[in-house]
Amino acid sequence: MSAPTEGDPWKRLRGLPMGQRIELTAADGRTWRGTIVPAHELSGDRVIQVKLESGYNVGVHVAPDDRLTVFDPPVPASEASGPAPAHPAPARAGVGTAPAVALLLTGGTIASRVDYRTGGVRPVEEESEILSFYPDLDRDGPVRVVPVLDRLSEDIAPEDWQLLARRIASAFEEGARGVVVAHGTDTLAYTAAALSFLLEELPGPVVLVGAQRSPDRPSSDGFTNLTAAVRVARTAAVGEVLVLMHAGLSDDRFAIHRGTRVRKMHTSRRDAFRTLNGRPVGEVVGDTVTFQAEMRAPSGRGVRLDDRLDGGAALLWFQPGLEPARAEAFVKGLRGIVLAGTGLGHVAAVHLPWIRQAISRGLVVIMTSQCLEGAVDPYVYATGRELLRAGVLYAGDMTPETAYVKLLWALARAPDPAGARALFLEDRAGEIATRREYPGAA
């Protein structure tokens, strides 16, 4: 650590690199300690942006009589309670011989920053920018940053799931202990389900993580989410695809969800993700990772990938007034359709004729529910029994998102409807629950 700077600290601050660890003390005693991160173009004169030790970003106005202390790199982990300096390099040296984690970047809010000209966010353009926002990821061991995609999650398509699966397999083959996938939150559940089916065996965990607020916002959750996800990927004895996000509004507790049973439940809260029809499979509290569900053990044979998907399926959300002719036109040319029905798995009775005809021609029809909890059941009401007799396959408590992805997977492996239906009914990645535990149950 260098001695405090004498005189106006602004001139020296402007010459320091991104990721430099500093401490700034104002005349009234307020102190900010953290690392310098990129400031936006409208941050104002004499304002520096600092990522605090808590993970929050803050813009600090630098007065001429402020005291500046610069921590000379490298700062040993035993002396530094905050982030260490970042370096714009593809891979960073970790501590000792700790196992490596591969961090795959796909874009999304966790890899975006505010564009103050438009008021929105944009994907970061360089890997060095990611590392400047998240400078402490390699505190416990090496983290290899692997850019894969550069887009927001609404632009992710099934072929991107296949690419991600291949890159994850390559990361394990190159020696990664675990893999973290930084992903936009809006379609993260689809990607998690897809990877769960495509990666049939895993030698370590694959942890998808996102952020509700970009890393240069003062309330960003990206830093804490990503740090916790890296910890799970490095230490957990699990061979599954997982999703990690905030478990509440505090920054020291994170929920671990199974990749086939999770959904985004709020547009902007940091704890937006929930496991449906049950509890999260695990949690991270501070530095401690625990699992409270039975998990698949890591494969001793390495990674096994089968990235086939059939694009001939779609997801149709039923709504009152949906005309049968419109629904029939929607499924034309498809091999399979997932219906998000009402309640226990229903559509209006006027849809029965086209459904019967489509199934007789070889269309695989899957029924799920728009409800957030519970399972479909065709035996309670007459419409359900008619749909079942027509050949509609009821998907239990599978979410519409997971059912859609699984149908793409099943159709790619079966040349005929009967084969696809049989594959769909197999529990491949914990997507079919035989027992449901509801949050809050004793």
C-alpha positions in Angstrom: 0.0 0.0 0.0 1.4 3.4 -0.9 1.3 6.4 1.3 -1.7 8.8 1.0 -1.4 11.2 -2.0 -0.6 14.8 -1.0 -2.5 17.6 -2.7 -5.4 17.3 -5.2 -5.9 13.5 -5.8 -7.9 14.0 -9.0 -4.8 14.2 -11.3 -3.4 10.9 -10.0 -6.8 9.2 -10.1 -7.2 10.0 -13.8 -4.0 8.2 -14.6 -4.8 5.0 -12.7 -5.8 1.8 -14.6 -9.2 0.1 -14.5 -9.2 -2.4 -11.6 -6.8 -0.5 -9.5 -7.7 -0.8 -5.8 -7.9 2.5 -3.9 -9.3 4.2 -0.8 -10.7 7.7 -0.9 -11.4 9.6 2.3 -13.4 12.9 2.3 -12.9 15.8 4.7 -16.0 14.8 6.7 -14.6 11.3 7.3 -16.6 9.3 4.7 -14.5 6.6 3.1 -14.8 4.6 -0.1 -12.6 1.6 -0.7 -12.8 -0.6 -3.8 -11.6 -0.8 -7.4 -11.8 1.7 -10.2 -14.3 0.6 -12.9 -15.2 2.3 -16.2 -17.2 5.5 -15.8 -19.9 6.5 -18.2 -19.6 9.6 -20.4 -22.1 11.6 -18.4 -20.6 10.9 -14.9 -19.6 14.6 -14.5 -16.4 16.4 -13.8 -14.2 15.0 -11.1 -16.4 11.9 -10.6 -14.7 8.5 -10.4 -16.7 5.2 -10.4 -15.7 2.7 -7.8 -16.8 -0.9 -7.2 -17.0 -1.1 -3.4 -16.0 -4.1 -1.4 -19.7 -5.0 -1.0 -19.9 -5.4 -4.8 -22.0 -2.2 -5.3 -20.8 0.5 -7.7 -20.8 4.2 -6.7 -19.8 7.4 -8.4 -17.7 9.5 -6.0 -17.1 13.3 -6.5 -13.4 13.9 -5.8 -12.7 17.1 -3.9 -9.3 18.8 -3.9 -8.8 18.1 -0.1 -9.8 14.4 -0.3 -7.2 11.9 0.8 -6.3 9.2 -1.8 -4.5 5.9 -0.9 -3.5 3.6 -3.7 -2.9 -0.1 -3.0 0.1 -1.3 -4.9 -0.6 -4.5 -6.8 -0.5 -7.3 -6.2 -2.4 -7.3 -3.0 -2.3 -10.7 -1.2 -5.7 -12.3 -0.6 -5.0 -12.4 3.1 -4.6 -8.6 3.2 -7.4 -7.6 0.8 -11.0 -7.9 1.9 -12.1 -6.2 -1.4 -11.5 -7.0 -5.1 -8.0 -7.4 -6.4 -6.8 -5.5 -9.5 -8.1 -6.6 -12.8 -6.0 -7.3 -15.9 -7.4 -7.4 -19.4 -6.2 -10.9 -20.2 -8.1 -13.9 -21.5 -7.1 -16.0 -18.5 -6.0 -15.0 -15.0 -3.7 -16.8 -12.6 -5.5 -18.2 -9.5 -4.4 -19.1 -6.1 -2.0 -22.1 -5.8 -3.2 -25.2 -7.5 -7.0 -24.6 -7.1 -9.1 -26.2 -9.9 -10.0 -24.0 -12.8 -13.5 -22.7 -13.6 -14.5 -21.7 -17.2 -16.7 -18.6 -17.5 -18.6 -18.6 -20.7 -20.1 -15.3 -21.8 -23.2 -15.0 -23.8 -24.2 -11.4 -23.2 -27.3 -10.3 -21.3 -27.5 -7.8 -18.4 -24.7 -9.5 -16.4 -22.4 -8.7 -19.4 -23.9 -5.3 -20.2 -23.5 -1.7 -19.2 -25.7 1.4 -19.3 -25.7 3.4 -22.5 -26.4 6.8 -21.2 -27.1 8.2 -24.7 -30.2 6.0 -25.0 -31.0 5.2 -21.4 -30.8 1.5 -22.1 -28.1 -1.1 -21.7 -25.7 -2.6 -24.3 -23.5 -5.6 -24.3 -19.9 -4.9 -23.3 -17.6 -4.9 -26.3 -14.4 -6.4 -24.9 -13.4 -9.1 -22.5 -11.3 -6.6 -20.5 -14.4 -4.7 -19.7 -16.0 -7.8 -18.1 -12.9 -8.3 -16.0 -12.8 -4.7 -14.9 -16.4 -5.0 -13.6 -15.7 -8.4 -11.8 -12.1 -8.2 -10.7 -12.2 -10.7 -7.8 -13.4 -13.8 -9.6 -10.1 -15.6 -9.3 -9.6 -15.0 -5.6 -9.8 -18.8 -4.9 -8.4 -20.1 -8.1 -8.1 -19.6 -11.9 -11.0 -18.4 -14.0 -10.8 -18.8 -17.8 -13.0 -16.3 -19.6 -14.5 -17.7 -22.8 -16.6 -15.3 -25.0 -19.2 -17.4 -26.8 -22.0 -15.1 -27.8 -22.7 -11.3 -27.6 -26.4 -10.8 -27.5 -29.3 -10.3 -25.1 -31.3 -13.4 -24.1 -34.3 -12.7 -26.2 -32.1 -13.2 -29.2 -30.9 -16.6 -28.1 -32.2 -19.4 -30.4 -32.0 -23.3 -30.2 -28.9 -23.3 -32.3 -27.2 -21.2 -29.7 -28.1 -23.8 -27.0 -26.3 -26.4 -29.2 -23.2 -24.1 -29.5 -23.2 -23.5 -25.8 -23.4 -27.2 -25.1 -20.4 -27.9 -27.4 -18.3 -25.1 -25.7 -19.2 -26.4 -22.3 -18.0 -29.9 -23.3 -14.8 -28.4 -24.7 -14.2 -26.6 -21.4 -14.4 -29.8 -19.4 -12.2 -31.6 -21.9 -9.6 -28.9 -21.4 -9.6 -29.5 -17.7 -12.2 -27.2 -16.1 -13.5 -28.3 -12.7 -16.8 -26.6 -13.4 -18.4 -24.2 -15.8 -20.3 -20.9 -15.3 -22.5 -19.5 -18.1 -23.3 -15.8 -17.8 -26.6 -15.4 -19.5 -29.5 -12.9 -19.8 -32.3 -13.6 -17.4 -35.3 -13.4 -19.7 -34.8 -16.8 -21.4 -32.3 -18.3 -19.0 -34.8 -21.0 -18.0 -35.1 -22.2 -21.6 -31.3 -22.4 -22.0 -30.9 -24.2 -18.6 -33.4 -26.8 -19.6 -31.8 -27.3 -23.1 -28.3 -27.8 -21.6 -29.8 -30.2 -19.1 -30.9 -32.5 -21.9 -28.0 -32.0 -24.3 -25.3 -32.6 -21.7 -26.2 -36.1 -20.8 -23.2 -36.7 -18.4 -21.1 -34.1 -16.7 -17.9 -34.4 -14.7 -18.7 -31.2 -12.7 -21.4 -28.6 -12.3 -22.6 -26.2 -15.0 -24.0 -23.1 -13.3 -26.1 -20.5 -15.3 -26.1 -17.1 -13.7 -27.6 -13.7 -14.6 -28.2 -10.3 -13.3 -31.2 -8.1 -13.1 -29.1 -4.9 -13.1 -26.1 -4.2 -15.3 -22.7 -4.2 -13.5 -22.2 -0.4 -13.7 -25.4 0.4 -11.9 -25.0 1.1 -8.1 -27.4 -1.7 -7.2 -26.0 -4.3 -9.5 -26.4 -7.9 -8.4 -24.0 -9.3 -11.1 -20.9 -9.2 -8.9 -22.3 -11.1 -6.0 -24.2 -13.6 -8.3 -21.2 -14.3 -10.4 -18.9 -14.7 -7.4 -21.3 -17.2 -5.8 -21.7 -19.1 -9.1 -18.0 -19.5 -9.5 -17.8 -20.8 -5.9 -20.4 -23.5 -6.7 -18.7 -24.4 -10.0 -15.4 -24.8 -8.2 -16.5 -26.8 -5.2 -19.8 -28.6 -5.7 -19.6 -32.4 -6.2 -22.5 -32.3 -8.7 -22.9 -33.4 -12.3 -25.9 -31.3 -13.3 -27.0 -28.1 -14.9 -27.9 -25.5 -12.2 -29.2 -21.9 -12.0 -28.0 -19.6 -9.3 -29.5 -16.2 -8.4 -30.3 -14.2 -5.3 -32.5 -16.0 -2.7 -33.7 -12.7 -1.2 -32.8 -9.0 -1.2 -29.6 -9.3 0.8 -26.3 -9.9 -1.0 -25.1 -12.9 1.1 -27.6 -15.6 0.3 -28.2 -17.3 -3.1 -30.6 -20.0 -4.3 -29.4 -22.9 -6.4 -32.1 -24.3 -8.7 -32.2 -27.4 -10.9 -32.0 -26.4 -14.5 -35.3 -28.0 -15.6 -37.5 -26.7 -12.8 -36.8 -23.0 -12.6 -38.7 -19.9 -13.9 -38.2 -16.1 -13.8 -41.1 -14.8 -11.7 -40.5 -11.0 -11.6 -39.4 -8.5 -14.2 -36.8 -6.7 -12.0 -36.3 -8.1 -8.5 -32.9 -9.6 -7.8 -34.6 -12.7 -6.3 -36.8 -13.1 -9.4 -36.1 -16.8 -9.9 -37.9 -19.7 -8.2 -38.0 -23.4 -8.3 -41.5 -24.4 -9.2 -43.3 -27.2 -7.4 -40.6 -27.5 -4.8 -37.7 -25.9 -3.1 -34.3 -24.9 -4.5 -31.9 -27.8 -4.5 -29.2 -25.8 -2.6 -28.0 -22.5 -1.4 -24.9 -20.4 -1.0 -24.6 -18.4 2.3 -21.5 -16.4 2.6 -18.7 -18.8 1.5 -20.7 -22.0 2.3 -22.3 -24.1 -0.4 -24.9 -26.7 0.7 -27.4 -28.9 -1.1 -30.6 -30.2 0.4 -31.8 -32.4 -2.5 -30.4 -35.5 -4.0 -28.1 -34.5 -6.8 -26.6 -36.5 -9.7 -22.9 -37.2 -8.9 -20.2 -36.1 -11.4 -19.5 -38.6 -14.1 -16.3 -40.5 -13.9 -16.3 -40.9 -17.7 -16.1 -37.2 -18.5 -18.6 -35.2 -20.4 -21.1 -36.9 -22.8 -22.7 -34.6 -25.3 -25.5 -35.2 -27.8 -26.5 -31.8 -29.2 -29.3 -32.9 -31.6 -32.5 -30.8 -31.5 -35.4 -30.9 -34.0 -36.8 -27.5 -34.8 -40.2 -28.9 -35.8 -42.0 -28.1 -32.5 -43.5 -25.0 -31.0 -45.3 -23.7 -27.8 -48.9 -22.5 -28.1 -50.5 -20.6 -25.3 -54.2 -21.1 -25.1 -56.4 -18.1 -24.4 -60.2 -17.6 -24.4 -61.4 -16.8 -27.9 -58.6 -18.6 -29.7 -60.1 -19.7 -33.0 -59.6 -23.4 -33.9 -58.6 -22.4 -37.5 -55.9 -20.1 -36.2 -54.5 -22.8 -33.9 -54.6 -25.4 -36.7 -52.7 -23.0 -39.0 -50.1 -22.5 -36.3 -49.3 -26.2 -36.1 -49.1 -26.7 -39.8 -45.8 -28.3 -40.9 -44.8 -29.1 -37.3 -44.0 -32.5 -35.8 -44.9 -31.5 -32.3 -46.7 -28.9 -30.2 -46.7 -28.0 -26.5 -50.1 -26.6 -25.4 -50.0 -24.3 -22.3 -53.6 -25.0 -21.2 -55.7 -23.7 -18.4 -55.9 -25.2 -14.9 -55.4 -28.9 -15.0 -54.6 -28.9 -18.7 -57.6 -27.8 -20.8 -58.4 -26.0 -24.0 -61.9 -25.1 -25.2 -63.9 -28.1 -26.5 -64.1 -26.5 -30.0 -60.4 -27.3 -30.5 -60.9 -31.1 -30.1 -61.6 -31.7 -33.9 -58.4 -30.3 -35.2 -56.4 -31.8 -32.3 -57.8 -35.3 -33.2 -57.0 -34.8 -36.9 -53.5 -33.5 -36.2 -52.6 -36.4 -33.9 -53.9 -38.9 -36.5 -51.5 -37.3 -39.0 -48.6 -37.9 -36.6 -48.4 -34.6 -34.6 -47.1 -35.1 -31.0 -49.3 -33.0 -28.7 -48.1 -32.3 -25.2 -50.4 -30.6 -22.5 -48.9 -28.4 -19.8 -50.5 -25.8 -17.5 -50.3 -22.0 -17.4 -50.5 -22.3 -13.6 -47.3 -21.8 -11.7 -47.7 -24.7 -9.3 -49.3 -28.1 -9.5 -49.6 -30.7 -12.2 -51.9 -31.3 -15.1 -54.6 -34.0 -14.7 -56.9 -35.2 -17.5 -59.2 -37.3 -15.3 -61.0 -34.6 -13.3 -63.1 -32.9 -16.1 -64.7 -34.2 -19.2 -62.6 -32.1 -21.6 -59.4 -33.5 -20.1 -60.6 -37.1 -20.7 -61.6 -36.2 -24.3 -58.1 -34.8 -24.9 -56.5 -37.8 -23.4 -58.6 -40.2 -25.6 -57.6 -38.1 -28.6 -54.0 -38.9 -27.9 -52.8 -35.8 -26.0 -49.8 -36.5 -23.8 -50.1 -34.9 -20.3 -46.8 -33.6 -18.9 -47.3 -33.8 -15.2 -45.8 -30.7 -13.4 -43.3 -29.9 -16.2 -43.2 -26.2 -17.0 -44.3 -25.2 -20.6 -40.7 -23.9 -21.2 -39.1 -27.2 -20.2 -41.7 -29.3 -22.0 -41.0 -27.3 -25.2 -37.3 -27.8 -25.0 -37.7 -31.5 -24.2 -40.0 -32.0 -27.2 -37.3 -30.5 -29.4 -34.9 -33.0 -27.9 -37.2 -36.0 -28.1 -38.2 -35.4 -31.8 -34.5 -35.3 -32.7 -34.0 -38.8 -31.4 -37.2 -40.5 -32.7 -38.2 -41.0 -36.3 -41.9 -41.6 -35.3 -44.4 -40.1 -32.9 -44.6 -43.2 -30.7 -40.8 -43.0 -30.2 -40.9 -39.3 -29.4 -43.8 -39.8 -26.9 -41.9 -42.6 -25.1 -38.7 -40.5 -24.8 -40.7 -37.5 -23.6 -42.1 -39.6 -20.7 -38.6 -40.6 -19.5 -37.1 -38.5 -16.6 -33.8 -37.3 -18.1 -32.7 -34.4 -15.9 -35.1 -34.1 -12.9 -37.8 -32.6 -15.0 -40.4 -35.1 -13.9 -41.3 -35.1 -10.2 -42.8 -38.0 -8.4 -43.2 -36.0 -5.2 -43.7 -32.3 -5.0 -42.6 -30.2 -2.0 -44.1 -26.7 -1.8 -42.2 -23.7 -0.5 -43.1 -23.1 3.1 -44.3 -26.7 3.7 -43.2 -28.2 7.0 
